[in-house]
Amino acid sequence: MSDAPPIMKLTWPVVAVFLAVEAGFTALVIYGAFLVCGAFAAPAPSEGEAPARPQPQATAGPDRQIRKLLDDQVAAWNRGDLDAFMTGYWKSEDLTVFSGDTVTKGWQATLDRYRKRYQADGKEMGRLAFSELRVEPVTGDWAVTRGRWQLTFKDGTKPGGLFTLVLRQIGEDWRIVHDHTSAGEQK
C-alpha cells in the first residue's frame, strides 16, 4: 500500500481523458468567441479588388428588416388581421411557440391557438405594442430579438410580458422560427 497522496494515484488513462475534455472545452470556447466576433465572416477585399456585391436584403441590415417585420405584425394585430400577423412566422410544422407552460408546434397550430385565444366567441384582441426591442444578429441568416409586449383592452386591463424570438432569413425574408413569450403580472 502506498502512502502517496490520492492525486499521485491518478493513472495515465485518467489524465489523458481529463486533458482531452479540457482541450475540447477550450476549443468550444474559442469557436464561440470567433462566432461572436464575426471572425468567420468573409474577408475584406484586398486593395484594388472590387468588393463583393451585397445580397438584395443585406443592404437594409437585419436590424431594420426585423424591426419592420415586428412593426407589420403589430399593425396587423391592431386591425384584427391574424392572417397578416402570422406572415411574420415561418410557415412550417417546425415552428415552435412557447407561451407560459404551453408548447405549440407548427404554423397552422399557432394560428389556430391565436384564433381560439383572441378571436373566438367575440373576444377582443386588444391593442398590441412592443417595446424595449433588442435585435441581435447571430450569424448572417440567424438573429435573436428580445423585448416587451403589452396588450391594452377596452376595459383598461393591460396584460404584458417579455418575449424572445429566434429569427432566420429564409430567402430574402426574415421569419420567426421560435417564439418564447412569458406573461408578467396583470396590470
NUFIKOL-600565 format. One line per field, with one value per residue (C-alpha): residue number from 1; chain; x, y, z; residue in one letter. Coordinates in Angstrom, 2 decimals, always signed. Layout:
N
seq <- c(NUM_...) .
mol <- c(A_...) .
east <- c(X_...) .
north <- c(Y_...) .
up <- c(Z_...) .
type <- c(A_...) .
This chain:
187
seq <- c(1_2_3_4_5_6_7_8_9_10_11_12_13_14_15_16_17_18_19_20_21_22_23_24_25_26_27_28_29_30_31_32_33_34_35_36_37_38_39_40_41_42_43_44_45_46_47_48_49_50_51_52_53_54_55_56_57_58_59_60_61_62_63_64_65_66_67_68_69_70_71_72_73_74_75_76_77_78_79_80_81_82_83_84_85_86_87_88_89_90_91_92_93_94_95_96_97_98_99_100_101_102_103_104_105_106_107_108_109_110_111_112_113_114_115_116_117_118_119_120_121_122_123_124_125_126_127_128_129_130_131_132_133_134_135_136_137_138_139_140_141_142_143_144_145_146_147_148_149_150_151_152_153_154_155_156_157_158_159_160_161_162_163_164_165_166_167_168_169_170_171_172_173_174_175_176_177_178_179_180_181_182_183_184_185_186_187) .
mol <- c(A_A_A_A_A_A_A_A_A_A_A_A_A_A_A_A_A_A_A_A_A_A_A_A_A_A_A_A_A_A_A_A_A_A_A_A_A_A_A_A_A_A_A_A_A_A_A_A_A_A_A_A_A_A_A_A_A_A_A_A_A_A_A_A_A_A_A_A_A_A_A_A_A_A_A_A_A_A_A_A_A_A_A_A_A_A_A_A_A_A_A_A_A_A_A_A_A_A_A_A_A_A_A_A_A_A_A_A_A_A_A_A_A_A_A_A_A_A_A_A_A_A_A_A_A_A_A_A_A_A_A_A_A_A_A_A_A_A_A_A_A_A_A_A_A_A_A_A_A_A_A_A_A_A_A_A_A_A_A_A_A_A_A_A_A_A_A_A_A_A_A_A_A_A_A_A_A_A_A_A_A_A_A_A_A_A_A) .
east <- c(+0.00_+1.35_+1.49_+1.35_-1.44_-4.51_-3.52_-0.44_-2.55_-4.01_-3.36_-2.26_-5.60_-7.46_-5.07_-5.45_-9.27_-9.08_-6.75_-8.94_-12.07_-10.26_-8.92_-12.40_-13.94_-11.21_-11.77_-15.54_-14.98_-12.58_-15.00_-17.84_-15.68_-14.88_-18.60_-19.48_-16.71_-17.60_-14.18_-15.66_-17.16_-15.98_-12.62_-12.46_-11.44_-7.76_-6.64_-7.71_-10.21_-13.88_-15.97_-18.48_-21.92_-24.24_-27.25_-30.54_-31.80_-28.37_-28.09_-31.02_-29.46_-31.14_-31.96_-34.11_-35.71_-36.61_-37.99_-40.13_-41.41_-42.41_-43.98_-46.00_-47.12_-48.26_-50.21_-51.86_-52.79_-54.25_-56.54_-57.61_-55.89_-54.36_-53.55_-51.32_-49.90_-48.87_-46.84_-44.04_-43.80_-42.10_-44.85_-43.62_-44.61_-41.22_-42.22_-42.32_-44.10_-43.66_-46.23_-46.47_-46.45_-47.90_-45.82_-47.36_-45.67_-46.42_-47.64_-51.28_-51.49_-50.12_-52.71_-55.48_-54.29_-54.27_-57.78_-59.14_-57.49_-58.14_-60.99_-63.32_-66.70_-66.39_-63.25_-61.42_-57.84_-56.76_-54.12_-50.63_-47.42_-43.81_-41.12_-37.52_-36.69_-33.17_-32.21_-29.02_-27.73_-26.08_-24.83_-25.61_-29.03_-29.91_-30.87_-32.36_-34.79_-35.89_-38.41_-41.62_-45.16_-48.32_-51.96_-54.42_-58.09_-61.13_-61.85_-58.46_-56.63_-53.08_-51.54_-47.93_-44.62_-41.37_-40.54_-37.54_-37.69_-35.32_-35.43_-33.96_-33.53_-35.29_-34.67_-34.82_-37.25_-36.77_-39.18_-39.75_-38.85_-39.20_-41.19_-40.88_-43.34_-43.98_-46.63_-45.92_-48.32_-51.61_-51.84) .
north <- c(+0.00_+3.39_+6.43_+8.79_+11.37_+10.45_+12.91_+10.83_+7.70_+9.08_+6.76_+7.94_+6.98_+9.17_+12.07_+11.62_+11.76_+14.89_+16.62_+15.65_+17.04_+20.24_+20.66_+20.09_+22.65_+25.19_+24.65_+25.17_+28.44_+29.71_+28.73_+30.56_+33.66_+33.57_+33.33_+36.22_+38.38_+37.51_+36.04_+33.57_+36.33_+36.74_+38.52_+42.12_+42.55_+43.28_+46.62_+47.09_+44.22_+45.04_+44.36_+41.54_+42.62_+42.78_+40.50_+42.29_+42.49_+42.68_+46.38_+47.16_+45.23_+42.60_+45.05_+47.25_+44.29_+42.52_+45.70_+46.20_+42.62_+43.30_+46.68_+44.93_+42.31_+44.99_+46.81_+43.56_+42.61_+46.05_+45.83_+42.29_+40.56_+37.37_+36.02_+39.05_+38.84_+35.24_+36.15_+37.06_+33.41_+30.60_+28.70_+25.28_+22.44_+23.02_+26.46_+26.40_+28.80_+28.60_+30.62_+30.13_+26.37_+25.68_+24.47_+24.91_+23.29_+24.26_+27.34_+26.23_+25.14_+28.54_+30.39_+28.17_+28.89_+32.65_+32.47_+30.46_+32.67_+36.11_+35.85_+33.03_+33.85_+37.56_+38.05_+41.34_+41.14_+44.36_+46.78_+45.33_+47.24_+46.10_+48.00_+47.65_+45.76_+44.44_+42.78_+40.76_+39.17_+35.85_+34.86_+36.06_+34.44_+33.99_+36.57_+36.79_+39.52_+40.32_+42.78_+43.51_+43.07_+44.65_+44.36_+47.10_+46.16_+48.43_+47.55_+49.04_+45.77_+45.68_+42.21_+42.13_+40.40_+39.51_+37.68_+36.17_+35.40_+33.32_+34.50_+33.09_+34.69_+32.41_+33.55_+37.33_+37.47_+37.14_+34.80_+33.89_+30.22_+30.13_+32.40_+32.22_+34.56_+34.97_+36.98_+39.27_+40.28_+41.67_+45.46) .
up <- c(+0.00_-0.95_+1.31_-1.69_-1.65_-3.78_-6.52_-7.15_-7.74_-10.97_-13.87_-17.29_-18.93_-16.39_-17.05_-20.82_-20.57_-18.40_-20.87_-23.84_-22.14_-21.20_-24.75_-26.20_-23.85_-24.69_-28.42_-27.94_-26.06_-28.74_-31.53_-29.73_-29.37_-33.09_-33.91_-31.62_-33.04_-36.62_-37.30_-39.77_-41.90_-45.46_-45.63_-46.78_-50.41_-50.93_-52.31_-55.92_-55.73_-56.20_-53.09_-53.29_-54.43_-51.40_-51.25_-52.05_-48.46_-46.81_-47.61_-45.33_-42.44_-40.32_-37.52_-39.76_-41.56_-38.31_-36.75_-39.87_-39.58_-35.96_-36.83_-39.56_-37.03_-34.58_-37.33_-38.45_-34.88_-34.17_-37.21_-36.17_-39.11_-37.69_-41.17_-41.84_-38.31_-38.98_-42.09_-39.67_-38.64_-40.54_-42.35_-41.27_-39.00_-37.30_-35.97_-32.16_-29.82_-26.05_-24.10_-20.37_-19.93_-23.40_-26.34_-29.79_-32.75_-36.34_-38.17_-38.52_-34.88_-33.85_-35.97_-34.53_-30.97_-31.60_-33.11_-30.19_-27.60_-29.14_-31.67_-30.62_-29.10_-29.95_-27.85_-28.13_-29.42_-27.74_-28.99_-29.19_-28.54_-28.47_-26.56_-25.43_-28.64_-28.96_-32.23_-32.11_-35.32_-34.52_-37.97_-41.49_-41.54_-37.84_-35.23_-31.75_-30.77_-27.23_-25.96_-24.08_-25.31_-23.98_-24.89_-23.95_-23.74_-23.75_-20.10_-19.14_-18.45_-19.78_-19.78_-20.88_-20.50_-22.18_-25.38_-27.08_-30.79_-32.86_-36.47_-39.62_-43.00_-45.46_-49.00_-48.76_-45.81_-42.07_-40.29_-36.66_-36.24_-32.44_-30.12_-26.33_-24.65_-20.95_-19.16_-16.26_-13.54_-14.86_-14.59) .
type <- c(M_S_D_A_P_P_I_M_K_L_T_W_P_V_V_A_V_F_L_A_V_E_A_G_F_T_A_L_V_I_Y_G_A_F_L_V_C_G_A_F_A_A_P_A_P_S_E_G_E_A_P_A_R_P_Q_P_Q_A_T_A_G_P_D_R_Q_I_R_K_L_L_D_D_Q_V_A_A_W_N_R_G_D_L_D_A_F_M_T_G_Y_W_K_S_E_D_L_T_V_F_S_G_D_T_V_T_K_G_W_Q_A_T_L_D_R_Y_R_K_R_Y_Q_A_D_G_K_E_M_G_R_L_A_F_S_E_L_R_V_E_P_V_T_G_D_W_A_V_T_R_G_R_W_Q_L_T_F_K_D_G_T_K_P_G_G_L_F_T_L_V_L_R_Q_I_G_E_D_W_R_I_V_H_D_H_T_S_A_G_E_Q_K) .
